Amino acid sequence: MSLRPYQQEAVDAVYNYLREHDDNPCVILPTGCGKSHVIAKIATDAVQQWNGRVLILAHVKELLEQNASKIIALCPEIPVGIFSAGLKSRDTDEPIIVAGIQSVYNKSCDLGSFDLILVDEAHLIAPDGEGMYRTFLNDMKVINPNVRVIGLTATPYRLKGGLICKPENMLNEVCYDAGLKEMINQGYLSPLVSRAGKAEAKLSNLHVRGGEFLNVEITAAMDKKEITDSACEEIVELTKERKSVLIFCTSVEHCQHVMDRLRFLGQVCEMVTGDTPAAERAELLER
């Protein structure tokens, strides 16, 4: 597995930062640019070249599986362990461990010492307080005060708090940023084409809490029959030449209404929610 030029630039930027600074860097790669390849390269180099031990953290099992598979493809001779309740695995001894933060946030002593910790979707690290990431990373620094944390994300800003990298934060400085416009211009990402829908939702009175719209309000505004019917008809019309379409909804009930309407329009459509069993989810996505 060979890296794209910008992926190698990101890896080199991380190495340079770790050599020249004492704190923790962050890499920004837009969605679709292959964070998992960068993670795999950094992790395998740390083990092979510097005899280090690496932990990779993520918040969903799909990312755990993706990161583990890229490491195995890049360097199959390095043992890779997985610690995740959702994947029914609790490996602790391998030189590279891929772990779900929900499974390990209070089990730092079970995992032992690491030299590098890479955090996928690093914008989920809370800026303050006692969130799972901060609790776990603080415990790991007690076990090894010299451990370095590397964050990777496509969204380095929070609605409240601004840039996730600050001197007082867990991540301190952006060491590499592959701009979205540059990735599109270089042909690595498809150009974005946006348009307004024919039916307009009334969103002017929505309230925000913790940087997010209140779910009950956004659902009430969006999950209306006239909006759903109009949007689904537009989806069918505008995607005639597409092989597949991904639709995000505001609630499980909204998903159900959208799926029912698309099926009424003669389309094949399925629904995946947080409660969809793993085997069913995998089968639906594969199909």
C-alpha atoms as a printed R data frame, in Angstrom:
    type eleno elety resid chain resno       x      y       z
1   ATOM     1    CA   MET     A     1   0.000  0.000   0.000
2   ATOM     2    CA   SER     A     2   1.575  3.284  -1.121
3   ATOM     3    CA   LEU     A     3   0.553  6.700   0.161
4   ATOM     4    CA   ARG     A     4  -0.690  9.576  -1.931
5   ATOM     5    CA   PRO     A     5   1.689 12.569  -1.978
6   ATOM     6    CA   TYR     A     6  -0.343 14.618   0.492
7   ATOM     7    CA   GLN     A     7  -0.693 11.629   2.835
8   ATOM     8    CA   GLN     A     8   3.099 11.239   2.909
9   ATOM     9    CA   GLU     A     9   3.401 14.989   3.500
10  ATOM    10    CA   ALA     A    10   1.079 14.622   6.494
11  ATOM    11    CA   VAL     A    11   3.172 11.755   7.892
12  ATOM    12    CA   ASP     A    12   6.407 13.733   7.417
13  ATOM    13    CA   ALA     A    13   4.839 16.775   9.075
14  ATOM    14    CA   VAL     A    14   3.961 14.679  12.128
15  ATOM    15    CA   TYR     A    15   7.516 13.323  12.379
16  ATOM    16    CA   ASN     A    16   8.984 16.826  12.081
17  ATOM    17    CA   TYR     A    17   6.626 18.187  14.711
18  ATOM    18    CA   LEU     A    18   7.397 15.428  17.199
19  ATOM    19    CA   ARG     A    19  11.113 16.057  16.740
20  ATOM    20    CA   GLU     A    20  10.905 19.811  17.149
21  ATOM    21    CA   HIS     A    21   8.197 20.203  19.821
22  ATOM    22    CA   ASP     A    22   7.296 18.739  23.194
23  ATOM    23    CA   ASP     A    23   3.516 18.910  22.853
24  ATOM    24    CA   ASN     A    24   0.832 17.293  20.676
25  ATOM    25    CA   PRO     A    25   0.055 17.914  16.977
26  ATOM    26    CA   CYS     A    26  -3.072 17.576  14.869
27  ATOM    27    CA   VAL     A    27  -3.476 16.628  11.198
28  ATOM    28    CA   ILE     A    28  -6.438 17.965   9.218
29  ATOM    29    CA   LEU     A    29  -7.570 15.832   6.280
30  ATOM    30    CA   PRO     A    30 -10.961 16.409   4.624
31  ATOM    31    CA   THR     A    31 -13.412 13.522   4.614
32  ATOM    32    CA   GLY     A    32 -12.474 11.080   1.866
33  ATOM    33    CA   CYS     A    33  -8.747 11.838   1.947
34  ATOM    34    CA   GLY     A    34  -7.765  8.665   3.801
35  ATOM    35    CA   LYS     A    35  -6.942  9.414   7.433
36  ATOM    36    CA   SER     A    36  -6.674  5.670   8.062
37  ATOM    37    CA   HIS     A    37  -3.732  5.378   5.641
38  ATOM    38    CA   VAL     A    38  -1.872  8.135   7.492
39  ATOM    39    CA   ILE     A    39  -2.663  6.494  10.824
40  ATOM    40    CA   ALA     A    40  -1.424  3.130   9.552
41  ATOM    41    CA   LYS     A    41   1.867  4.587   8.297
42  ATOM    42    CA   ILE     A    42   2.629  6.461  11.511
43  ATOM    43    CA   ALA     A    43   1.756  3.448  13.658
44  ATOM    44    CA   THR     A    44   3.799  0.921  11.682
45  ATOM    45    CA   ASP     A    45   6.804  3.245  11.441
46  ATOM    46    CA   ALA     A    46   6.727  3.809  15.210
47  ATOM    47    CA   VAL     A    47   6.900  0.057  15.802
48  ATOM    48    CA   GLN     A    48   9.341 -0.916  13.061
49  ATOM    49    CA   GLN     A    49  11.742  2.026  13.070
50  ATOM    50    CA   TRP     A    50  11.683  3.157  16.691
51  ATOM    51    CA   ASN     A    51  10.556  0.050  18.578
52  ATOM    52    CA   GLY     A    52   7.616  1.971  19.995
53  ATOM    53    CA   ARG     A    53   4.136  0.930  21.061
54  ATOM    54    CA   VAL     A    54   1.056  2.601  19.585
55  ATOM    55    CA   LEU     A    55  -2.590  2.980  20.603
56  ATOM    56    CA   ILE     A    56  -5.227  4.129  18.093
57  ATOM    57    CA   LEU     A    57  -8.490  5.463  19.528
58  ATOM    58    CA   ALA     A    58 -11.832  5.928  17.780
59  ATOM    59    CA   HIS     A    59 -15.458  6.215  18.860
60  ATOM    60    CA   VAL     A    60 -17.232  3.783  16.494
61  ATOM    61    CA   LYS     A    61 -16.398  0.202  15.612
62  ATOM    62    CA   GLU     A    62 -16.443  0.885  11.866
63  ATOM    63    CA   LEU     A    63 -13.433  3.173  12.337
64  ATOM    64    CA   LEU     A    64 -11.714  0.565  14.513
65  ATOM    65    CA   GLU     A    65 -12.123 -2.076  11.804
66  ATOM    66    CA   GLN     A    66 -11.034  0.331   9.093
67  ATOM    67    CA   ASN     A    67  -7.888  1.430  10.916
68  ATOM    68    CA   ALA     A    68  -6.919 -2.140  11.836
69  ATOM    69    CA   SER     A    69  -7.386 -3.362   8.262
70  ATOM    70    CA   LYS     A    70  -5.177 -0.593   6.838
71  ATOM    71    CA   ILE     A    71  -2.396 -1.405   9.310
72  ATOM    72    CA   ILE     A    72  -2.563 -5.104   8.451
73  ATOM    73    CA   ALA     A    73  -2.501 -4.290   4.723
74  ATOM    74    CA   LEU     A    74   0.494 -1.990   5.136
75  ATOM    75    CA   CYS     A    75   2.510 -4.224   7.436
76  ATOM    76    CA   PRO     A    76   1.018 -7.703   7.972
77  ATOM    77    CA   GLU     A    77   3.957 -8.890  10.083
78  ATOM    78    CA   ILE     A    78   3.102 -6.511  12.957
79  ATOM    79    CA   PRO     A    79   0.554 -7.974  15.420
80  ATOM    80    CA   VAL     A    80  -2.487 -5.712  15.772
81  ATOM    81    CA   GLY     A    81  -4.861 -6.046  18.718
82  ATOM    82    CA   ILE     A    82  -8.400 -4.729  19.091
83  ATOM    83    CA   PHE     A    83  -9.982 -3.665  22.364
84  ATOM    84    CA   SER     A    84 -13.677 -3.108  21.807
85  ATOM    85    CA   ALA     A    85 -16.764 -4.434  23.544
86  ATOM    86    CA   GLY     A    86 -18.751 -3.968  20.342
87  ATOM    87    CA   LEU     A    87 -16.298 -6.152  18.406
88  ATOM    88    CA   LYS     A    88 -16.067 -8.660  21.288
89  ATOM    89    CA   SER     A    89 -12.288 -8.354  21.534
90  ATOM    90    CA   ARG     A    90 -10.125 -7.278  24.470
91  ATOM    91    CA   ASP     A    91  -6.526 -7.563  23.268
92  ATOM    92    CA   THR     A    92  -3.953 -5.829  25.475
93  ATOM    93    CA   ASP     A    93  -0.447 -7.097  24.644
94  ATOM    94    CA   GLU     A    94   0.162 -6.281  20.952
95  ATOM    95    CA   PRO     A    95   2.555 -3.493  19.836
96  ATOM    96    CA   ILE     A    96  -0.378 -1.787  18.086
97  ATOM    97    CA   ILE     A    97  -3.792 -1.674  19.770
98  ATOM    98    CA   VAL     A    98  -6.898 -0.252  18.096
99  ATOM    99    CA   ALA     A    99  -9.462  0.609  20.771
100 ATOM   100    CA   GLY     A   100 -12.918  2.076  21.221
101 ATOM   101    CA   ILE     A   101 -12.822  4.954  23.663
102 ATOM   102    CA   GLN     A   102 -16.066  3.788  25.311
103 ATOM   103    CA   SER     A   103 -14.406  0.448  26.081
104 ATOM   104    CA   VAL     A   104 -11.078  1.704  27.442
105 ATOM   105    CA   TYR     A   105 -11.631  5.143  28.985
106 ATOM   106    CA   ASN     A   106 -11.485  3.677  32.505
107 ATOM   107    CA   LYS     A   107  -9.106  0.788  31.765
108 ATOM   108    CA   SER     A   108  -5.761  2.486  31.174
109 ATOM   109    CA   CYS     A   109  -3.952  0.156  33.556
110 ATOM   110    CA   ASP     A   110  -5.155 -2.894  31.616
111 ATOM   111    CA   LEU     A   111  -3.475 -1.630  28.451
112 ATOM   112    CA   GLY     A   112  -0.124 -0.567  29.861
113 ATOM   113    CA   SER     A   113   2.287  2.025  28.516
114 ATOM   114    CA   PHE     A   114   2.279  3.512  24.993
115 ATOM   115    CA   ASP     A   115   4.698  5.810  23.201
116 ATOM   116    CA   LEU     A   116   2.165  7.218  20.734
117 ATOM   117    CA   ILE     A   117  -1.610  7.586  20.958
118 ATOM   118    CA   LEU     A   118  -3.422  8.488  17.744
119 ATOM   119    CA   VAL     A   119  -6.980  9.797  18.024
120 ATOM   120    CA   ASP     A   120  -9.221  9.430  14.978
121 ATOM   121    CA   GLU     A   121 -11.980 12.082  14.807
122 ATOM   122    CA   ALA     A   122  -9.964 14.107  17.315
123 ATOM   123    CA   HIS     A   123 -12.504 16.954  17.421
124 ATOM   124    CA   LEU     A   124 -14.457 14.726  19.830
125 ATOM   125    CA   ILE     A   125 -11.879 15.340  22.564
126 ATOM   126    CA   ALA     A   126 -13.637 17.686  24.998
127 ATOM   127    CA   PRO     A   127 -11.920 21.072  25.405
128 ATOM   128    CA   ASP     A   128 -12.255 20.793  29.173
129 ATOM   129    CA   GLY     A   129 -13.974 18.797  31.899
130 ATOM   130    CA   GLU     A   130 -13.892 15.057  32.467
131 ATOM   131    CA   GLY     A   131 -14.928 13.541  29.137
132 ATOM   132    CA   MET     A   132 -13.880  9.999  28.238
133 ATOM   133    CA   TYR     A   133 -10.989 11.055  26.012
134 ATOM   134    CA   ARG     A   134  -9.564 13.515  28.523
135 ATOM   135    CA   THR     A   135  -9.951 11.058  31.404
136 ATOM   136    CA   PHE     A   136  -8.210  8.295  29.498
137 ATOM   137    CA   LEU     A   137  -5.419 10.433  28.017
138 ATOM   138    CA   ASN     A   138  -4.644 11.988  31.403
139 ATOM   139    CA   ASP     A   139  -4.392  8.490  32.909
140 ATOM   140    CA   MET     A   140  -2.054  7.391  30.097
141 ATOM   141    CA   LYS     A   141   0.220 10.358  30.805
142 ATOM   142    CA   VAL     A   142   0.501  9.154  34.392
143 ATOM   143    CA   ILE     A   143   1.596  5.730  33.155
144 ATOM   144    CA   ASN     A   144   4.055  7.255  30.659
145 ATOM   145    CA   PRO     A   145   4.696 11.004  31.119
146 ATOM   146    CA   ASN     A   146   6.459 11.063  27.729
147 ATOM   147    CA   VAL     A   147   3.548  9.705  25.706
148 ATOM   148    CA   ARG     A   148   2.683 11.847  22.670
149 ATOM   149    CA   VAL     A   149  -0.842 12.309  21.349
150 ATOM   150    CA   ILE     A   150  -1.555 12.847  17.635
151 ATOM   151    CA   GLY     A   151  -5.016 13.943  16.535
152 ATOM   152    CA   LEU     A   152  -6.564 13.492  13.102
153 ATOM   153    CA   THR     A   153  -9.781 15.150  11.999
154 ATOM   154    CA   ALA     A   154 -11.634 16.698   9.099
155 ATOM   155    CA   THR     A   155 -13.336 19.291  11.316
156 ATOM   156    CA   PRO     A   156 -10.825 21.178  13.498
157 ATOM   157    CA   TYR     A   157 -13.333 23.741  14.767
158 ATOM   158    CA   ARG     A   158 -16.061 23.622  17.386
159 ATOM   159    CA   LEU     A   159 -19.098 25.901  17.225
160 ATOM   160    CA   LYS     A   160 -18.229 26.862  20.780
161 ATOM   161    CA   GLY     A   161 -14.533 27.229  21.499
162 ATOM   162    CA   GLY     A   162 -13.132 27.652  18.008
163 ATOM   163    CA   LEU     A   163 -10.034 25.752  16.882
164 ATOM   164    CA   ILE     A   164  -9.490 22.484  18.761
165 ATOM   165    CA   CYS     A   165  -5.729 23.131  18.931
166 ATOM   166    CA   LYS     A   166  -4.691 25.544  21.677
167 ATOM   167    CA   PRO     A   167  -1.779 25.653  24.134
168 ATOM   168    CA   GLU     A   168  -4.098 24.671  26.997
169 ATOM   169    CA   ASN     A   169  -5.876 21.881  25.101
170 ATOM   170    CA   MET     A   170  -4.957 18.227  24.688
171 ATOM   171    CA   LEU     A   171  -3.934 19.004  21.085
172 ATOM   172    CA   ASN     A   172  -1.755 22.075  20.739
173 ATOM   173    CA   GLU     A   173  -1.005 22.911  17.108
174 ATOM   174    CA   VAL     A   174  -2.006 21.936  13.562
175 ATOM   175    CA   CYS     A   175   1.053 20.444  11.877
176 ATOM   176    CA   TYR     A   176  -0.593 19.677   8.516
177 ATOM   177    CA   ASP     A   177  -3.755 20.853   6.779
178 ATOM   178    CA   ALA     A   178  -4.797 19.400   3.421
179 ATOM   179    CA   GLY     A   179  -7.274 22.035   2.314
180 ATOM   180    CA   LEU     A   180 -10.583 20.938   0.837
181 ATOM   181    CA   LYS     A   181 -10.198 23.236  -2.170
182 ATOM   182    CA   GLU     A   182  -6.700 21.910  -2.860
183 ATOM   183    CA   MET     A   183  -7.860 18.306  -2.673
184 ATOM   184    CA   ILE     A   184 -10.662 19.031  -5.154
185 ATOM   185    CA   ASN     A   185  -8.348 20.939  -7.494
186 ATOM   186    CA   GLN     A   186  -5.829 18.079  -7.435
187 ATOM   187    CA   GLY     A   187  -8.550 15.564  -8.328
188 ATOM   188    CA   TYR     A   188  -8.557 13.616  -5.065
189 ATOM   189    CA   LEU     A   189 -12.094 14.705  -4.130
190 ATOM   190    CA   SER     A   190 -15.148 15.282  -6.290
191 ATOM   191    CA   PRO     A   191 -16.315 18.881  -6.739
192 ATOM   192    CA   LEU     A   192 -19.153 19.888  -4.457
193 ATOM   193    CA   VAL     A   193 -22.453 20.780  -6.117
194 ATOM   194    CA   SER     A   194 -25.210 22.149  -3.907
195 ATOM   195    CA   ARG     A   195 -28.712 23.433  -4.495
196 ATOM   196    CA   ALA     A   196 -31.689 24.454  -2.422
197 ATOM   197    CA   GLY     A   197 -34.705 22.184  -2.211
198 ATOM   198    CA   LYS     A   198 -38.051 23.227  -3.614
199 ATOM   199    CA   ALA     A   199 -39.782 22.874  -0.240
200 ATOM   200    CA   GLU     A   200 -38.318 25.175   2.405
201 ATOM   201    CA   ALA     A   201 -38.279 24.309   6.088
202 ATOM   202    CA   LYS     A   202 -38.802 27.071   8.639
203 ATOM   203    CA   LEU     A   203 -35.644 27.039  10.752
204 ATOM   204    CA   SER     A   204 -35.470 30.622  12.051
205 ATOM   205    CA   ASN     A   205 -36.762 29.794  15.549
206 ATOM   206    CA   LEU     A   206 -34.459 26.851  16.333
207 ATOM   207    CA   HIS     A   207 -32.472 26.948  19.567
208 ATOM   208    CA   VAL     A   208 -28.906 25.738  20.101
209 ATOM   209    CA   ARG     A   209 -27.591 23.876  23.136
210 ATOM   210    CA   GLY     A   210 -23.991 22.683  23.462
211 ATOM   211    CA   GLY     A   211 -23.284 23.787  19.898
212 ATOM   212    CA   GLU     A   212 -26.091 21.619  18.443
213 ATOM   213    CA   PHE     A   213 -29.679 22.281  17.431
214 ATOM   214    CA   LEU     A   214 -32.209 20.813  19.846
215 ATOM   215    CA   ASN     A   215 -33.190 17.481  18.330
216 ATOM   216    CA   VAL     A   216 -36.896 17.783  19.129
217 ATOM   217    CA   GLU     A   217 -37.048 21.179  17.392
218 ATOM   218    CA   ILE     A   218 -35.093 20.246  14.259
219 ATOM   219    CA   THR     A   219 -37.153 17.072  13.902
220 ATOM   220    CA   ALA     A   220 -40.408 19.003  14.224
221 ATOM   221    CA   ALA     A   221 -39.216 21.455  11.571
222 ATOM   222    CA   MET     A   222 -37.954 18.876   9.076
223 ATOM   223    CA   ASP     A   223 -40.188 15.831   9.525
224 ATOM   224    CA   LYS     A   224 -43.204 17.219   7.699
225 ATOM   225    CA   LYS     A   225 -44.993 15.319   4.928
226 ATOM   226    CA   GLU     A   226 -44.833 18.142   2.400
227 ATOM   227    CA   ILE     A   227 -41.065 18.554   2.890
228 ATOM   228    CA   THR     A   228 -40.384 14.809   2.847
229 ATOM   229    CA   ASP     A   229 -42.486 14.188  -0.255
230 ATOM   230    CA   SER     A   230 -40.903 17.078  -2.160
231 ATOM   231    CA   ALA     A   231 -37.349 16.163  -1.121
232 ATOM   232    CA   CYS     A   232 -37.783 12.493  -2.029
233 ATOM   233    CA   GLU     A   233 -39.171 13.354  -5.442
234 ATOM   234    CA   GLU     A   234 -36.171 15.629  -6.061
235 ATOM   235    CA   ILE     A   235 -33.770 12.905  -4.890
236 ATOM   236    CA   VAL     A   236 -35.240 10.442  -7.373
237 ATOM   237    CA   GLU     A   237 -35.138 12.975 -10.216
238 ATOM   238    CA   LEU     A   238 -31.609 14.256  -9.559
239 ATOM   239    CA   THR     A   239 -29.947 10.873  -8.994
240 ATOM   240    CA   LYS     A   240 -31.171  8.890 -11.984
241 ATOM   241    CA   GLU     A   241 -27.584  8.251 -13.086
242 ATOM   242    CA   ARG     A   242 -26.301  7.404  -9.591
243 ATOM   243    CA   LYS     A   243 -25.641  3.894  -8.329
244 ATOM   244    CA   SER     A   244 -26.325  4.764  -4.691
245 ATOM   245    CA   VAL     A   245 -27.463  7.652  -2.515
246 ATOM   246    CA   LEU     A   246 -26.892  8.331   1.197
247 ATOM   247    CA   ILE     A   247 -29.528 10.350   3.058
248 ATOM   248    CA   PHE     A   248 -29.199 11.729   6.591
249 ATOM   249    CA   CYS     A   249 -32.360 12.390   8.580
250 ATOM   250    CA   THR     A   250 -33.151 14.126  11.863
251 ATOM   251    CA   SER     A   251 -34.605 11.186  13.781
252 ATOM   252    CA   VAL     A   252 -35.463  7.507  13.478
253 ATOM   253    CA   GLU     A   253 -39.064  8.427  12.714
254 ATOM   254    CA   HIS     A   254 -37.885 10.842  10.020
255 ATOM   255    CA   CYS     A   255 -35.776  8.041   8.506
256 ATOM   256    CA   GLN     A   256 -38.811  5.788   8.439
257 ATOM   257    CA   HIS     A   257 -40.928  8.414   6.690
258 ATOM   258    CA   VAL     A   258 -38.226  9.087   4.076
259 ATOM   259    CA   MET     A   259 -37.718  5.371   3.428
260 ATOM   260    CA   ASP     A   260 -41.467  4.784   3.078
261 ATOM   261    CA   ARG     A   261 -41.797  7.640   0.590
262 ATOM   262    CA   LEU     A   262 -38.853  6.509  -1.540
263 ATOM   263    CA   ARG     A   263 -40.234  2.973  -1.638
264 ATOM   264    CA   PHE     A   264 -43.617  4.405  -2.685
265 ATOM   265    CA   LEU     A   265 -41.760  6.115  -5.551
266 ATOM   266    CA   GLY     A   266 -40.403  2.753  -6.651
267 ATOM   267    CA   GLN     A   267 -36.904  3.001  -5.190
268 ATOM   268    CA   VAL     A   268 -34.933  0.385  -3.266
269 ATOM   269    CA   CYS     A   269 -34.244  1.954   0.139
270 ATOM   270    CA   GLU     A   270 -33.137  0.666   3.544
271 ATOM   271    CA   MET     A   271 -32.606  2.295   6.917
272 ATOM   272    CA   VAL     A   272 -29.669  2.078   9.330
273 ATOM   273    CA   THR     A   273 -29.934  3.496  12.867
274 ATOM   274    CA   GLY     A   274 -27.957  3.238  16.067
275 ATOM   275    CA   ASP     A   275 -30.032  0.206  17.044
276 ATOM   276    CA   THR     A   276 -29.479 -1.750  13.824
277 ATOM   277    CA   PRO     A   277 -27.723 -5.048  14.734
278 ATOM   278    CA   ALA     A   278 -24.141 -5.312  13.486
279 ATOM   279    CA   ALA     A   279 -24.785 -8.246  11.154
280 ATOM   280    CA   GLU     A   280 -27.830 -6.567   9.619
281 ATOM   281    CA   ARG     A   281 -25.961 -3.274   9.248
282 ATOM   282    CA   ALA     A   282 -23.073 -4.983   7.456
283 ATOM   283    CA   GLU     A   283 -25.452 -6.847   5.156
284 ATOM   284    CA   LEU     A   284 -27.389 -3.706   4.283
285 ATOM   285    CA   LEU     A   285 -24.249 -1.696   3.553
286 ATOM   286    CA   GLU     A   286 -22.769 -4.494   1.454
287 ATOM   287    CA   ARG     A   287 -26.002 -4.879  -0.525
